[in-house]
């Protein structure tokens, strides 16, 4: 199913096919130039999706809605001065949740900025997430991490790196370690943005992935903006997915606002990795409808009329809501009620975590040396 999208205008420039297997039957270059799609902008399916059932569809929708409600509340907290920084995933929820749903509990997640929803979807508790946002005494990293850098050991969710692309070699390294250890049936999911593919670490990592046939799924959320740098200034390649071919890594490319398509391409790539088939590089074409972060003003560098096309016509939650309601899997008004329930839960969690207070000063001296030096002991006593 190929429905190319012109990034600069958001216009659909081709029609989707009717055979779900036609896209995957193509060669690497055809897949890298095409765009896999299962759910159109109007919420109708492109052909049949035999594996789709109510349970999966609701998990995807509920997960996306959780991210949107949580992100909105976190941005409000930042504007109120109650947290220092935040980067939301508005408009990209399908890429986040669709890929998360393709992972298994034993897989490892090495995220970039906008994948906290992957951790939440996989079982990171909201209390743990918010404790880390506040950097309070309940924060497992004891308030030492930068804002908006959550991690969760229980779900194999690794803390993100602020240095763009440095997490990609980490993801490949985790996968290489799995292969060396003989951990069959597991894989690593490594995330990046489009700007990440312009850094040297991306090329180093994907080269190692290809050579070692590491069990890794490399996922690029191409939201078309590396802060203020548009995609056309970053690369002369027709698509980012095409970059993988030169490294011997099979590419896939999907509509990143279509949760079903994202799930399917990531599921196939993960199954390939877990069965010993090696790495896959996936480009998910989406759009950053909000600012890069709470520190950014996108109106200074881009045409917001294009943003409105993506915000209104291509909204991933609206697509799923229409599909669910059409199939009777979501009752009228149920989405709004669910959003209100999530909002209440987030607010209750905020109240709990704000009341915790900061980490004790003595924790500054923990986890530095197994046996504290005399200098640290002196500082602690003072």
Number of C-alpha atoms within 10 A of each C-alpha: 23 24 19 21 17 11 18 13 13 18 13 12 10 13 10 20 17 14 14 18 10 13 19 16 10 12 11 19 15 17 23 26 19 23 24 31 29 27 23 19 19 14 21 14 16 16 14 11 13 6 7 10 10 13 9 13 19 16 15 26 24 20 24 28 22 21 25 23 18 22 19 14 16 24 20 15 16 15 14 10 10 14 18 17 19 22 22 27 26 22 24 31 31 32 34 30 30 29 29 25 22 19 23 16 12 14 20 23 29 27 26 26 22 24 29 26 23 25 25 21 23 21 14 21 13 16 17 19 23 24 27 26 24 24 27 22 18 19 24 18 18 18 21 14 16 16 16 25 21 27 25 20 11 11 19 18 24 20 20 23 17 13 9 20 24 19 25 28 21 18 29 31 19 22 30 21 14 21 21 11 9 10 14 14 18 23 34 30 27 24 26 25 22 24 23 23 21 17 13 12 18 20 19 14 21 29 19 16 28 22 13 15 22 29 36 33 32 30 26 26 26 27 23 21 22 18 16 16 13 18 21 14 9 15 15 9 11 11 17 24 27 23 20 24 15 11 16 17 24 23 25 29 29 33 26 32 30 30 30 29 25 30 24 20 23 28 20 15 27 29 19 19 24 22 13 16 15 25 30 28 27 28 30 32 27 28 25 22 23 19 18 20 17 17 12 13 14 19 12 9 11 14 12 14 10 16 19 14 15 22 18 13 13 22 24 29 25 16 23 29 21 16 20 19 16 13 11 11 16 19 12 11 9 13 18 11 11 14 17 13 14 19 18 13 13 20 14 12 18 19 10 14 24 15 10 15 14 17 17 11 9 10 14 14 14 13 9 11 9 7 10 14 12 9 9 16 12 10 11 14 8 6
